[in-house]
Amino acid sequence: MYESQVALLENEELLQTLQTSRRTALEATQQLSTSRQTEAEIDDARQVPLLENEELLQTLQTSRRTALEATQQLSTSRQTEAEIDEARQVCGGAKDVRLEPIPIEGHTEMTEEEEANQKAQNVQKRHDSTQTEKVVARW
């Protein structure tokens, strides 16, 4: 796999991690909003002291856990991003760097020609699939 492909995979993984972190942070914000609304409703009713309201306490604990998880994921994402940037700087624009394949028992390594043929077949399959989708969409 070439360095540009490795960098692309790392970028995709980083984007997925960031998106997950953002979703988690959004969920935590929504849960916190729900907790505040519940707290306000209870306060207005003044039927049960806040510390005795099990539902409110569970919601607050869940919100706190979710916020902590989101913060940790965001921190991990930022650290991973920094490590990727550092690795890119260390490589310093090296072109056509090829990683050594790891032998897998029972599998043989493809030649460059076989690899090129495989890639061409995959491109053709994607093209055929896209064409099929276009035809189906017209119907």
Contact map, one row per residue, 1 for C-alpha under 8 A:
1110110000000000000000000000000000000000000000000000000000000000000000000000000000000000000000000110000000000000000000000000000000000000000
1111110000000000000000000000000000000000000000000000000000000000000000000000000000000000000000011110000000000000000000000000000000000000000
1111111000000000000000000000000000000000000000000000000000000000000000000000000000000000000001111110000000000000000000000000000000000000000
0111111100000000000000000000000000000000000000000000000000000000000000000000000000000000000000000000000000000000000000000000000000000000000
1111111110000000000000000000000000000000000000000000000000000000000000000000000000000000000000000000000000000000000000000000000000000000000
1111111111000000000000000000000000000000000000000000000000000000000000000000000000000000000000000000000000000000000000000000000000000000000
0011111111100000000000000000000000000000000000000000000000000000000000000000000000000000000000000000000000000000000000000000000000000000000
0001111111110000000000000000000000000000000000000000000000000000000000000000000000000000000000000000000000000000000000000000000000000000000
0000111111111000000000000000000000000000000000000000000000000000000000000000000000000000000000000000000000000000000000000000000000000000000
0000011111111100000000000000000000000000000000000000000000000000000000000000000000010000000000000000000000000000000000000000000000000000000
0000001111111110000000000000000000000000000000000000000000000000000000000000000000000000000000000000000000000000000000000000000000000000000
0000000111111111000000000000000000000000000000000000000000000000000000000000000000000000000000000000000000000000000000000000000000000000000
0000000011111111100000000000000000000000000000000000000000000000000000000000000000000000000000000000000000000000000000000000000000000000000
0000000001111111110000000000000000000000000000000000000000000000000000000000100110000000000000000000000000000000000000000000000000000000000
0000000000111111111000000000000000000000000000000000000000000000000000000000000000000000000000000000000000000000000000000000000000000000000
0000000000011111111100000000000000000000000000000000000000000000000000000000000000000000000000000000000000000000000000000000000000000000000
0000000000001111111110000000000000000000000000000000000000000000000000001000100000000000000000000000000000000000000000000000000000000000000
0000000000000111111111000000000000000000000000000000000000000000000000000100100000000000000000000000000000000000000000000000000000000000000
0000000000000011111111100000000000000000000000000000000000000000000000000000000000000000000000000000000000000000000000000000000000000000000
0000000000000001111111110000000000000000000000000000000000000000000000000000000000000000000000000000000000000000000000000000000000000000000
0000000000000000111111111000000000000000000000000000000000000000000001101100000000000000000000000000000000000000000000000000000000000000000
0000000000000000011111111100000000000000000000000000000000000000000001000000000000000000000000000000000000000000000000000000000000000000000
0000000000000000001111111110000000000000000000000000000000000000000000000000000000000000000000000000000000000000000000000000000000000000000
0000000000000000000111111111000000000000000000000000000000000000011011000000000000000000000000000000000000000000000000000000000000000000000
0000000000000000000011111111100000000000000000000000000000000000011001100000000000000000000000000000000000000000000000000000000000000000000
0000000000000000000001111111110000000000000000000000000000000000000000000000000000000000000000000000000000000000000000000000000000000000000
0000000000000000000000111111111000000000000000000000000000000000010000000000000000000000000000000000000000000000000000000000000000000000000
0000000000000000000000011111111100000000000000000000000000000011011001000000000000000000000000000000000000000000000000000000000000000000000
0000000000000000000000001111111110000000000000000000000000000010001000000000000000000000000000000000000000000000000000000000000000000000000
0000000000000000000000000111111111000000000000000000000000000000000000000000000000000000000000000000000000000000000000000000000000000000000
0000000000000000000000000011111111100000000000000000000000100110000000000000000000000000000000000000000000000000000000000000000000000000000
0000000000000000000000000001111111110000000000000000000000010010000000000000000000000000000000000000000000000000000000000000000000000000000
0000000000000000000000000000111111111000000000000000000000000000000000000000000000000000000000000000000000000000000000000000000000000000000
0000000000000000000000000000011111111100000000000000000000000000000000000000000000000000000000000000000000000000000000000000000000000000000
0000000000000000000000000000001111111110000000000000000100110010000000000000000000000000000000000000000000000000000000000000000000000000000
0000000000000000000000000000000111111111000000000000000000000000000000000000000000000000000000000000000000000000000000000000000000000000000
0000000000000000000000000000000011111111100000000000000000000000000000000000000000000000000000000000000000000000000000000000000000000000000
0000000000000000000000000000000001111111110000000000000100000000000000000000000000000000000000000000000000000000000000000000000000000000000
0000000000000000000000000000000000111111111000000100000100000000000000000000000000000000000000000000000000000000000000000000000000000000000
0000000000000000000000000000000000011111111100000000000000000000000000000000000000000000000000000000000000000000000000000000000000000000000
0000000000000000000000000000000000001111111110000000000000000000000000000000000000000000000000000000000000000000000000000000000000000000000
0000000000000000000000000000000000000111111111110100000000000000000000000000000000000000000000000000000000000000000000000000000000000000000
0000000000000000000000000000000000000011111111100100000000000000000000000000000000000000000000000000000000000000000000000000000000000000000
0000000000000000000000000000000000000001111111000000000000000000000000000000000000000000000000000000000000000000000000000000000000000000000
0000000000000000000000000000000000000000111111110000000000000000000000000000000000000000000000000000000000000000000000000000000000000000000
0000000000000000000000000000000000000000011111111000000000000000000000000000000000000000000000000000000000000000000000000000000000000000000
0000000000000000000000000000000000000000011011111000000000000000000000000000000000000000000000000000000000000000000000000000000000000000000
0000000000000000000000000000000000000000010011111101100000000000000000000000000000000000000000000000000000000000000000000000000000000000000
0000000000000000000000000000000000000000000001111111100000000000000000000000000000000000000000000000000000000000000000000000000000000000000
0000000000000000000000000000000000000010011000011111100100000000000000000000000000000000000000000000000000000000000000000000000000000000000
0000000000000000000000000000000000000000000000001111110010000000000000000000000000000000000000000000000000000000000000000000000000000000000
0000000000000000000000000000000000000000000000011111110000000000000000000000000000000000000000000000000000000000000000000000000000000000000
0000000000000000000000000000000000000000000000011111111110000000000000000000000000000000000000000000000000000000000000000000000000000000000
0000000000000000000000000000000000000000000000000011111111000000000000000000000000000000000000000000000000000000000000000000000000000000000
0000000000000000000000000000000000000000000000000000111111100000000000000000000000000000000000000000000000000000000000000000000000000000000
0000000000000000000000000000000000100110000000000100111111110000000000000000000000000000000000000000000000000000000000000000000000000000000
0000000000000000000000000000000000000000000000000010111111111000000000000000000000000000000000000000000000000000000000000000000000000000000
0000000000000000000000000000000000000000000000000000011111111100000000000000000000000000000000000000000000000000000000000000000000000000000
0000000000000000000000000000001000100000000000000000001111111110000000000000000000000000000000000000000000000000000000000000000000000000000
0000000000000000000000000000000100100000000000000000000111111111000000000000000000000000000000000000000000000000000000000000000000000000000
0000000000000000000000000000000000000000000000000000000011111111100000000000000000000000000000000000000000000000000000000000000000000000000
0000000000000000000000000000001000000000000000000000000001111111110000000000000000000000000000000000000000000000000000000000000000000000000
0000000000000000000000000001101100100000000000000000000000111111111000000000000000000000000000000000000000000000000000000000000000000000000
0000000000000000000000000001000000000000000000000000000000011111111100000000000000000000000000000000000000000000000000000000000000000000000
0000000000000000000000000000000000000000000000000000000000001111111110000000000000000000000000000000000000000000000000000000000000000000000
0000000000000000000000011011000000000000000000000000000000000111111111000000000000000000000000000000000000000000000000000000000000000000000
0000000000000000000000011001100000000000000000000000000000000011111111100000000000000000000000000000000000000000000000000000000000000000000
0000000000000000000000000000000000000000000000000000000000000001111111110000000000000000000000000000000000000000000000000000000000000000000
0000000000000000000000010000000000000000000000000000000000000000111111111000000000000000000000000000000000000000000000000000000000000000000
0000000000000000000011011001000000000000000000000000000000000000011111111100000000000000000000000000000000000000000000000000000000000000000
0000000000000000000010001000000000000000000000000000000000000000001111111110000000000000000000000000000000000000000000000000000000000000000
0000000000000000000000000000000000000000000000000000000000000000000111111111000000000000000000000000000000000000000000000000000000000000000
0000000000000000100010000000000000000000000000000000000000000000000011111111100000000000000000000000000000000000000000000000000000000000000
0000000000000000010010000000000000000000000000000000000000000000000001111111110000000000000000000000000000000000000000000000000000000000000
0000000000000000000000000000000000000000000000000000000000000000000000111111111000000000000000000000000000000000000000000000000000000000000
0000000000000000000000000000000000000000000000000000000000000000000000011111111100000000000000000000000000000000000000000000000000000000000
0000000000000100110000000000000000000000000000000000000000000000000000001111111110000000000000000000000000000000000000000000000000000000000
0000000000000000000000000000000000000000000000000000000000000000000000000111111111000000000000000000000000000000000000000000000000000000000
0000000000000000000000000000000000000000000000000000000000000000000000000011111111100000000000000000000000000000000000000000000000000000000
0000000000000100000000000000000000000000000000000000000000000000000000000001111111110000000000000000000000000000000000000000000000000000000
0000000000000100000000000000000000000000000000000000000000000000000000000000111111111000000000000000000000000000000000000000000000000000000
0000000000000000000000000000000000000000000000000000000000000000000000000000011111111100000000000000000000000000000000000000000000000000000
0000000000000000000000000000000000000000000000000000000000000000000000000000001111111110000000000000000000000000000000000000000000000000000
0000000001000000000000000000000000000000000000000000000000000000000000000000000111111111000000000000000000000000000000000000000000000000000
0000000000000000000000000000000000000000000000000000000000000000000000000000000011111111100000000000000000000000000000000000000000000000000
0000000000000000000000000000000000000000000000000000000000000000000000000000000001111111110000000000000000000000000000000000000000000000000
0000000000000000000000000000000000000000000000000000000000000000000000000000000000111111111000000000000000000000000000000000000000000000000
0000000000000000000000000000000000000000000000000000000000000000000000000000000000011111111110000000000000000000000000000000000000000000000
0000000000000000000000000000000000000000000000000000000000000000000000000000000000001111111110000000000000000000000000000000000000000000000
0000000000000000000000000000000000000000000000000000000000000000000000000000000000000111111100000000000000000000000000000000000000000000000
0000000000000000000000000000000000000000000000000000000000000000000000000000000000000011111111000000000000000000000000000000000000000000000
0000000000000000000000000000000000000000000000000000000000000000000000000000000000000001111111000000000000000000000000000000000000000000000
0000000000000000000000000000000000000000000000000000000000000000000000000000000000000001101111100000000000000000000000000000000000000000000
0010000000000000000000000000000000000000000000000000000000000000000000000000000000000000001111111000000000000000000000000000000000000000000
0010000000000000000000000000000000000000000000000000000000000000000000000000000000000000000011111000000000000000000000000000000000000000000
0110000000000000000000000000000000000000000000000000000000000000000000000000000000000000000001111100000000000000000000000000000000000000000
0110000000000000000000000000000000000000000000000000000000000000000000000000000000000000000001111110000000000000000000000000000000000000000
1110000000000000000000000000000000000000000000000000000000000000000000000000000000000000000000011111000000000000000000000000000000000000000
1110000000000000000000000000000000000000000000000000000000000000000000000000000000000000000000001111100000000000000000000000000000000000000
0000000000000000000000000000000000000000000000000000000000000000000000000000000000000000000000000111110000000000000000000000000000000000000
0000000000000000000000000000000000000000000000000000000000000000000000000000000000000000000000000011111000000000000000000000000000000000000
0000000000000000000000000000000000000000000000000000000000000000000000000000000000000000000000000001111100000000000000000000000000000000000
0000000000000000000000000000000000000000000000000000000000000000000000000000000000000000000000000000111110111000000000000000000000000000000
0000000000000000000000000000000000000000000000000000000000000000000000000000000000000000000000000000011111110000000000000000000000000000000
0000000000000000000000000000000000000000000000000000000000000000000000000000000000000000000000000000001111100000000000000000000000000000000
0000000000000000000000000000000000000000000000000000000000000000000000000000000000000000000000000000000111110000000000000000000000000000000
0000000000000000000000000000000000000000000000000000000000000000000000000000000000000000000000000000001111111000000000000000000000000000000
0000000000000000000000000000000000000000000000000000000000000000000000000000000000000000000000000000001101111100000000000000000000000000000
0000000000000000000000000000000000000000000000000000000000000000000000000000000000000000000000000000001000111110000000000000000000000000000
0000000000000000000000000000000000000000000000000000000000000000000000000000000000000000000000000000000000011111111000000000000000000000000
0000000000000000000000000000000000000000000000000000000000000000000000000000000000000000000000000000000000001111111000000000000000000000000
0000000000000000000000000000000000000000000000000000000000000000000000000000000000000000000000000000000000000111111100000000000000000000000
0000000000000000000000000000000000000000000000000000000000000000000000000000000000000000000000000000000000000111111110000000000000000000000
0000000000000000000000000000000000000000000000000000000000000000000000000000000000000000000000000000000000000111111111000000000000000000000
0000000000000000000000000000000000000000000000000000000000000000000000000000000000000000000000000000000000000111111111100000000000000000000
0000000000000000000000000000000000000000000000000000000000000000000000000000000000000000000000000000000000000001111111110000000000000000000
0000000000000000000000000000000000000000000000000000000000000000000000000000000000000000000000000000000000000000111111111000000000000000000
0000000000000000000000000000000000000000000000000000000000000000000000000000000000000000000000000000000000000000011111111100000000000000000
0000000000000000000000000000000000000000000000000000000000000000000000000000000000000000000000000000000000000000001111111110000000000000000
0000000000000000000000000000000000000000000000000000000000000000000000000000000000000000000000000000000000000000000111111111000000000000000
0000000000000000000000000000000000000000000000000000000000000000000000000000000000000000000000000000000000000000000011111111100000000000000
0000000000000000000000000000000000000000000000000000000000000000000000000000000000000000000000000000000000000000000001111111110000000000000
0000000000000000000000000000000000000000000000000000000000000000000000000000000000000000000000000000000000000000000000111111111000000000000
0000000000000000000000000000000000000000000000000000000000000000000000000000000000000000000000000000000000000000000000011111111100000000000
0000000000000000000000000000000000000000000000000000000000000000000000000000000000000000000000000000000000000000000000001111111110000000000
0000000000000000000000000000000000000000000000000000000000000000000000000000000000000000000000000000000000000000000000000111111111000000000
0000000000000000000000000000000000000000000000000000000000000000000000000000000000000000000000000000000000000000000000000011111111100000000
0000000000000000000000000000000000000000000000000000000000000000000000000000000000000000000000000000000000000000000000000001111111110000000
0000000000000000000000000000000000000000000000000000000000000000000000000000000000000000000000000000000000000000000000000000111111111000000
0000000000000000000000000000000000000000000000000000000000000000000000000000000000000000000000000000000000000000000000000000011111111100000
0000000000000000000000000000000000000000000000000000000000000000000000000000000000000000000000000000000000000000000000000000001111111110000
0000000000000000000000000000000000000000000000000000000000000000000000000000000000000000000000000000000000000000000000000000000111111111000
0000000000000000000000000000000000000000000000000000000000000000000000000000000000000000000000000000000000000000000000000000000011111111100
0000000000000000000000000000000000000000000000000000000000000000000000000000000000000000000000000000000000000000000000000000000001111111110
0000000000000000000000000000000000000000000000000000000000000000000000000000000000000000000000000000000000000000000000000000000000111111111
0000000000000000000000000000000000000000000000000000000000000000000000000000000000000000000000000000000000000000000000000000000000011111111
0000000000000000000000000000000000000000000000000000000000000000000000000000000000000000000000000000000000000000000000000000000000001111111
0000000000000000000000000000000000000000000000000000000000000000000000000000000000000000000000000000000000000000000000000000000000000111111
0000000000000000000000000000000000000000000000000000000000000000000000000000000000000000000000000000000000000000000000000000000000000011111
